[in-house]
Amino acid sequence: MEQTCLRCGALNAEERRYCERCLSILEPRTRYWLQVEDFQTTADRDALGMVKSTWLLPHLLNQFFVRPRERKQREILNSQGTPATRFAKLAVLMQDCAYRLCLENLPSIYLIESHGSPNAFTFGSDDAPVIVIDSRLLPAMGTDELRCLLGHEMGHIKSKHLLYHSMAETLANGIGVSASLMGANLISAPLRIALLAWQRESEFSADRAALITSGNPYQVASMFAKLAGLSTPPIQQRPSLLEDLVKLFRTHSNMSERVKAVFSFSNTEEYARIIKKLNDRTMLRGAFAPSCRFCGSSKPVAAVFCPACKRSLV
């Protein structure tokens, strides 16, 4: 049975999660949707709120520094990048991960072979995000590790980190010098420190999103190892494995800290509530529609029984 996109009206195959024409999610929003607040760390939320409170600064940086940099990035992708939709396996993973995180729109994803160590990053606006993945990571990572990688980058999109990440990266690349040459003192030292500190905290929220898309903290750790060029121990549930993984990252202290944080979050009631919400959403998905599929009567989107014909929609 085909699905009608609620935004553009296009017909889509039953197995699709996002509209083939406009890339918007095909499922109506319900109380079972994953919210940013479900997984965002307190430090990320508080630090980002402080940075956002300086509303004029993001506007100025975006206008004069971030957008020109992003235009150059898009030009490079258009000439050298390969859309991920050309790879069937990756295209399916894209939809699965975005759907699990309840992204409103499917982001554009490109593969490109970069210089230096293989990596992935996200840039663009909240309305038009772009994920860039080094093509060398595809043969190096298994399906579950790719889920983690996509989940991490989509976690930044879900959390609306993109503009502020671009600001932090622009700062790190010498915006202070450029701004001073223009005669503008845009960023105070305390705000610069706060922004760069928030960038670090934002990674912990994105790591939680990677855990949500994969459902396995060991696979998140394995993804980190592949990004660092390390060989992980066999991914098996055993008491000593976390200790082995932490030792593996002994020369990568930031990754070691992030691995421990992911394992810690996986054992919380907060994470258990997320998994229950997502499982309930999957079970009830067949009922999420503005009309009954049996009699065609209008109904509340999340109602599991039709008010008119009384039939179960699950």
C-alpha positions as CSV (number, residue, x, y, z in Angstrom):
1,M,0.0,0.0,0.0
2,E,1.4,3.4,-1.0
3,Q,1.9,6.3,1.4
4,T,0.9,9.8,0.7
5,C,3.3,12.5,1.9
6,L,1.6,14.9,4.2
7,R,3.8,17.8,3.1
8,C,3.9,17.6,-0.8
9,G,1.2,15.0,-1.5
10,A,3.5,12.6,-3.4
11,L,2.9,8.9,-3.4
12,N,5.6,6.7,-1.8
13,A,6.3,3.0,-1.6
14,E,5.1,1.4,1.6
15,E,8.6,0.6,2.8
16,R,9.9,4.2,2.6
17,R,10.3,6.3,5.7
18,Y,10.9,9.6,4.0
19,C,9.3,11.1,0.9
20,E,11.2,10.5,-2.3
21,R,10.3,13.9,-3.6
22,C,10.6,16.4,-0.7
23,L,12.6,14.2,1.8
24,S,10.2,14.9,4.7
25,I,9.3,12.1,7.1
26,L,6.2,10.3,6.1
27,E,5.0,9.6,9.7
28,P,2.8,12.1,11.5
29,R,4.3,13.5,14.8
30,T,3.0,11.8,17.9
31,R,3.9,11.6,21.6
32,Y,6.1,8.6,20.8
33,W,8.6,10.8,18.8
34,L,12.1,11.1,20.1
35,Q,12.7,14.6,21.4
36,V,16.1,16.3,21.7
37,E,15.5,16.6,25.5
38,D,15.3,12.8,25.7
39,F,19.1,12.4,25.1
40,Q,20.7,15.8,25.2
41,T,23.2,16.2,28.1
42,T,22.7,18.9,30.6
43,A,26.0,20.5,30.0
44,D,25.3,20.6,26.2
45,R,21.8,22.2,26.8
46,D,23.0,24.8,29.3
47,A,26.1,25.8,27.3
48,L,24.2,26.1,24.1
49,G,21.5,28.2,25.7
50,M,24.2,30.6,26.9
51,V,25.7,30.9,23.5
52,K,22.3,31.4,21.8
53,S,21.5,34.2,24.2
54,T,24.1,36.3,22.3
55,W,21.6,36.4,19.4
56,L,23.4,39.1,17.4
57,L,26.8,37.3,17.3
58,P,25.5,34.1,15.6
59,H,23.8,36.3,13.0
60,L,27.0,38.3,12.2
61,L,29.3,35.2,12.2
62,N,26.9,33.3,10.0
63,Q,26.6,36.2,7.5
64,F,30.2,37.1,7.1
65,F,32.2,34.0,7.9
66,V,30.2,30.8,8.1
67,R,28.1,31.1,4.9
68,P,31.1,31.9,2.6
69,R,32.9,28.9,4.1
70,E,29.9,26.6,3.5
71,R,29.5,27.8,-0.1
72,K,33.1,26.6,-0.8
73,Q,32.3,23.3,0.9
74,R,29.2,22.8,-1.3
75,E,31.2,23.6,-4.4
76,I,33.8,21.0,-3.5
77,L,31.1,18.4,-2.9
78,N,29.3,19.2,-6.2
79,S,32.6,18.7,-8.1
80,Q,34.2,15.9,-6.2
81,G,31.6,14.3,-3.9
82,T,29.3,11.3,-4.6
83,P,25.7,11.3,-3.2
84,A,25.2,8.4,-0.8
85,T,21.9,7.6,-2.5
86,R,24.0,5.8,-5.2
87,F,24.9,3.2,-2.6
88,A,21.9,1.0,-1.8
89,K,23.1,-0.2,1.6
90,L,24.0,3.3,2.8
91,A,20.7,4.8,1.4
92,V,18.7,2.3,3.5
93,L,20.8,3.0,6.6
94,M,20.3,6.7,6.1
95,Q,16.5,6.3,6.3
96,D,16.6,3.9,9.2
97,C,18.8,6.1,11.4
98,A,17.0,9.3,10.5
99,Y,13.7,7.6,11.2
100,R,14.8,6.3,14.6
101,L,16.0,9.7,15.7
102,C,12.7,11.3,14.3
103,L,14.5,13.8,12.0
104,E,11.9,15.9,10.2
105,N,13.8,15.8,6.9
106,L,16.3,13.4,5.5
107,P,19.7,15.1,5.2
108,S,21.9,15.1,2.1
109,I,24.9,12.8,2.5
110,Y,28.0,12.8,0.3
111,L,31.0,10.6,0.1
112,I,34.4,12.1,-0.6
113,E,38.0,11.0,-0.1
114,S,39.7,13.7,2.0
115,H,43.3,14.2,3.0
116,G,44.6,12.9,6.3
117,S,42.7,10.5,8.6
118,P,39.3,9.4,7.5
119,N,36.5,11.2,9.2
120,A,32.9,12.5,8.9
121,F,31.3,15.8,9.6
122,T,28.1,17.8,9.2
123,F,27.6,21.3,8.0
124,G,24.8,23.5,6.6
125,S,21.6,24.9,8.1
126,D,18.9,23.2,10.2
127,D,16.7,23.2,7.0
128,A,19.4,21.9,4.7
129,P,22.0,19.8,6.6
130,V,24.8,18.0,4.8
131,I,26.7,15.0,6.1
132,V,30.1,14.3,4.6
133,I,31.7,10.9,5.0
134,D,35.2,10.0,3.9
135,S,34.7,7.1,1.4
136,R,37.5,5.2,3.0
137,L,35.3,4.5,6.0
138,L,32.7,2.4,4.1
139,P,34.9,-0.7,3.6
140,A,36.5,-0.2,7.0
141,M,33.2,-0.2,9.0
142,G,30.5,-2.8,9.4
143,T,26.8,-2.0,9.2
144,D,26.4,-1.4,12.9
145,E,29.4,0.9,13.0
146,L,28.0,2.9,10.1
147,R,24.8,3.2,12.0
148,C,26.7,4.7,14.9
149,L,28.5,7.1,12.5
150,L,25.3,8.2,10.9
151,G,23.5,8.4,14.2
152,H,26.3,10.6,15.6
153,E,26.1,13.1,12.8
154,M,22.3,13.1,12.8
155,G,22.4,13.7,16.5
156,H,24.1,17.0,15.8
157,I,21.3,17.8,13.3
158,K,18.6,16.8,15.7
159,S,20.1,18.9,18.4
160,K,20.4,21.9,16.1
161,H,24.2,22.2,16.6
162,L,25.1,23.0,13.1
163,L,25.4,26.8,13.1
164,Y,27.2,26.8,16.5
165,H,29.6,24.1,15.4
166,S,30.4,26.1,12.3
167,M,31.0,29.1,14.5
168,A,33.4,27.1,16.8
169,E,35.2,25.7,13.8
170,T,35.5,29.1,12.2
171,L,36.9,30.4,15.5
172,A,39.4,27.6,15.6
173,N,40.5,28.5,12.0
174,G,41.4,32.0,12.8
175,I,38.3,34.2,12.8
176,G,39.8,36.4,15.5
177,V,42.6,37.5,13.1
178,S,40.1,38.0,10.2
179,A,37.7,40.0,12.4
180,S,40.4,42.2,13.8
181,L,41.6,43.0,10.3
182,M,38.0,44.1,9.5
183,G,38.1,46.4,12.5
184,A,35.5,44.3,14.4
185,N,35.9,43.0,17.9
186,L,33.1,40.3,17.6
187,I,34.0,37.8,20.2
188,S,35.1,38.4,23.8
189,A,37.6,36.0,25.3
190,P,35.1,34.5,27.8
191,L,32.6,33.8,25.0
192,R,35.3,32.3,22.8
193,I,36.2,29.9,25.6
194,A,32.5,29.1,26.3
195,L,31.8,28.3,22.6
196,L,34.8,26.0,22.2
197,A,33.9,24.3,25.5
198,W,30.3,23.8,24.4
199,Q,31.6,22.2,21.1
200,R,33.2,19.5,23.2
201,E,30.1,19.0,25.3
202,S,27.9,18.7,22.2
203,E,29.8,15.6,21.1
204,F,28.5,13.7,24.2
205,S,24.9,14.3,23.1
206,A,25.8,13.2,19.6
207,D,27.4,10.1,21.0
208,R,24.1,9.3,22.7
209,A,22.4,9.6,19.4
210,A,24.9,7.1,18.0
211,L,23.9,4.7,20.8
212,I,20.2,5.1,20.1
213,T,20.6,4.3,16.4
214,S,22.8,1.3,17.0
215,G,21.4,0.0,20.3
216,N,24.9,-1.2,21.3
217,P,27.6,0.7,23.2
218,Y,30.2,-1.7,22.1
219,Q,29.6,-0.8,18.5
220,V,29.9,2.9,19.3
221,A,33.3,2.2,20.9
222,S,34.2,0.2,17.8
223,M,33.3,3.1,15.6
224,F,35.6,5.4,17.6
225,A,38.4,2.9,17.2
226,K,37.9,2.7,13.4
227,L,38.0,6.5,13.2
228,A,41.2,6.5,15.2
229,G,42.8,3.7,13.1
230,L,42.8,1.2,16.0
231,S,41.8,-2.5,16.0
232,T,39.1,-3.3,18.5
233,P,38.8,-6.5,20.6
234,P,36.0,-8.8,19.4
235,I,32.7,-7.2,20.2
236,Q,31.3,-9.7,22.7
237,Q,29.5,-9.1,26.0
238,R,32.0,-9.8,28.7
239,P,32.8,-8.0,31.9
240,S,36.4,-7.1,30.9
241,L,35.6,-5.6,27.5
242,L,34.9,-2.1,28.6
243,E,38.2,-2.1,30.5
244,D,39.9,-3.4,27.3
245,L,38.4,-0.7,25.2
246,V,39.4,2.1,27.7
247,K,43.0,0.7,27.5
248,L,42.7,0.7,23.7
249,F,42.1,4.5,23.8
250,R,44.9,5.2,26.3
251,T,46.6,7.5,23.8
252,H,43.2,9.1,22.9
253,S,42.0,10.4,26.2
254,N,39.0,12.3,24.8
255,M,37.7,9.1,23.1
256,S,38.3,7.1,26.2
257,E,36.2,9.6,28.2
258,R,33.5,9.5,25.5
259,V,33.4,5.7,25.5
260,K,32.9,5.6,29.2
261,A,30.1,8.2,29.0
262,V,28.3,6.1,26.3
263,F,28.5,2.9,28.5
264,S,27.3,4.9,31.5
265,F,24.3,6.3,29.6
266,S,23.4,2.9,28.3
267,N,22.8,1.7,31.9
268,T,20.5,4.6,32.9
269,E,16.7,4.7,33.3
270,E,16.8,7.6,30.9
271,Y,18.1,5.4,28.1
272,A,15.6,2.6,29.0
273,R,12.7,5.1,28.6
274,I,14.0,6.1,25.2
275,I,14.1,2.5,24.0
276,K,10.6,1.9,25.3
277,K,9.3,4.9,23.5
278,L,10.9,3.9,20.3
279,N,9.7,0.3,20.6
280,D,6.1,1.5,21.3
281,R,6.4,3.8,18.2
282,T,7.5,0.9,16.0
283,M,4.7,-1.3,17.3
284,L,2.0,1.3,16.8
285,R,3.3,2.7,13.5
286,G,0.5,1.1,11.5
287,A,-2.0,3.1,13.3
288,F,-0.4,6.5,12.8
289,A,-2.6,8.2,10.2
290,P,-5.3,10.9,10.0
291,S,-7.9,8.4,8.7
292,C,-8.8,4.7,9.2
293,R,-7.3,2.4,6.6
294,F,-10.4,0.2,6.7
295,C,-13.4,2.6,6.5
296,G,-11.7,5.9,5.6
297,S,-13.2,7.8,8.5
298,S,-11.2,10.7,10.1
299,K,-9.5,9.8,13.4
300,P,-6.9,11.2,15.8
301,V,-3.5,10.5,14.4
302,A,-2.3,8.4,17.3
303,A,-5.6,6.5,17.9
304,V,-5.1,2.7,17.7
305,F,-8.8,2.0,17.3
306,C,-11.0,3.6,14.7
307,P,-13.8,5.6,16.4
308,A,-16.2,4.9,13.5
309,C,-15.8,1.2,12.7
310,K,-14.1,0.2,16.0
311,R,-11.4,-1.9,14.3
312,S,-7.8,-2.2,15.6
313,L,-5.3,-0.3,13.4
314,V,-2.2,-2.0,14.9
